[in-house]
Amino acid sequence: MHGKHVKVICTLKVGDIVTPENGLDSKLQGKRLKVLEIDLIPKRTCQSGCMIKIEGYPNWIDSDWVDVV
């Protein structure tokens, strides 16, 4: 939950190509995957404040878990 006077900035946009970092899913390591959705005010806890969905992975992940290609 974010408090008053808090702004979440996410430099990712839908359609960006990213690669997952180590620890997500070994089958996805080194692959170039498209960002499908972005949630800036997630109802789940995440470190960055920005959750994303990427192709090839069914769950929402923290945007900190990917690198932009």
Helices and strands as residue ranges (DSSP letters): E 17-20, G 26-28, E 33-39, E 51-54, E 61-62, G 63-65, E 66-68
